[in-house]
Amino acid sequence: MAHHKSAKKRIRSTEKKRVENRYYAKTMRNALRDFRALEDKAVAAEKLPKMCSILDKLAKRSVIHKNKAANLKSKLMKQVNAM
């Protein structure tokens, strides 16, 4: 158990950040699942910039790694182009 005031604060803030990061990561995974299920190229091309924006924001906040965001964006673009 933490004894210092700063250590107790670190425990509180870490837990808060962990919960927030889990929420944003889960939201991203749900959005990816919905995007991958799209059949229509026009709809997918319309939603692609929004998905890229979501991934970039999460990479900027360090919820996901920047290379993971780049890989996911690349795969989504390939999927849209292959339709």
C-alpha positions as CSV (number, residue, x, y, z in Angstrom):
1,M,0.0,0.0,0.0
2,A,1.2,3.5,-0.8
3,H,2.4,5.6,2.1
4,H,3.3,8.9,0.3
5,K,0.7,11.5,-0.7
6,S,2.1,11.6,-4.3
7,A,2.0,7.8,-4.6
8,K,-1.7,7.7,-3.5
9,K,-2.4,10.4,-6.1
10,R,-0.6,8.4,-8.8
11,I,-2.7,5.4,-8.0
12,R,-5.9,7.4,-8.4
13,S,-4.8,9.1,-11.6
14,T,-3.5,5.9,-13.1
15,E,-6.8,4.1,-12.5
16,K,-8.8,7.0,-14.0
17,K,-6.5,7.0,-17.2
18,R,-6.8,3.2,-17.4
19,V,-10.6,3.3,-17.4
20,E,-10.6,6.1,-20.0
21,N,-8.1,4.3,-22.3
22,R,-10.2,1.1,-22.1
23,Y,-13.3,3.0,-23.1
24,Y,-11.6,4.6,-26.1
25,A,-9.9,1.4,-27.2
26,K,-13.2,-0.5,-27.0
27,T,-15.0,2.2,-28.9
28,M,-12.3,2.0,-31.6
29,R,-12.6,-1.8,-31.9
30,N,-16.4,-1.5,-32.3
31,A,-16.0,1.2,-34.9
32,L,-13.5,-1.0,-36.8
33,R,-15.8,-4.0,-36.6
34,D,-18.7,-2.0,-38.0
35,F,-16.5,-0.5,-40.8
36,R,-15.2,-3.9,-41.8
37,A,-18.7,-5.2,-42.1
38,L,-19.6,-2.5,-44.7
39,E,-20.4,-3.9,-48.2
40,D,-21.0,-0.7,-50.2
41,K,-17.9,1.1,-51.5
42,A,-19.5,4.5,-51.5
43,V,-20.5,4.3,-47.9
44,A,-17.1,2.9,-46.9
45,A,-15.3,5.7,-48.8
46,E,-17.5,8.2,-47.0
47,K,-16.7,6.8,-43.5
48,L,-13.0,6.2,-44.1
49,P,-11.8,9.7,-43.2
50,K,-13.8,9.5,-39.9
51,M,-12.1,6.2,-39.1
52,C,-8.7,7.6,-39.9
53,S,-9.4,10.5,-37.7
54,I,-10.4,8.3,-34.8
55,L,-7.2,6.2,-35.1
56,D,-5.0,9.3,-35.4
57,K,-6.5,10.8,-32.2
58,L,-6.0,7.6,-30.3
59,A,-2.4,7.4,-31.5
60,K,-1.8,11.0,-30.5
61,R,-3.2,10.3,-27.0
62,S,-1.0,7.1,-26.7
63,V,-4.0,4.9,-26.4
64,I,-2.6,2.9,-29.3
65,H,0.8,3.0,-30.8
66,K,1.3,5.2,-33.9
67,N,2.5,2.3,-36.0
68,K,-0.6,0.3,-35.1
69,A,-2.7,3.2,-36.2
70,A,-0.8,3.4,-39.4
71,N,-1.2,-0.3,-40.0
72,L,-4.9,-0.2,-39.3
73,K,-5.4,2.8,-41.6
74,S,-3.5,1.0,-44.4
75,K,-5.6,-2.1,-44.1
76,L,-8.9,-0.1,-44.1
77,M,-7.8,1.8,-47.3
78,K,-6.9,-1.5,-48.9
79,Q,-10.3,-2.9,-48.0
80,V,-12.1,0.1,-49.6
81,N,-10.0,0.0,-52.7
82,A,-10.6,-3.7,-53.1
83,M,-14.4,-3.3,-53.1
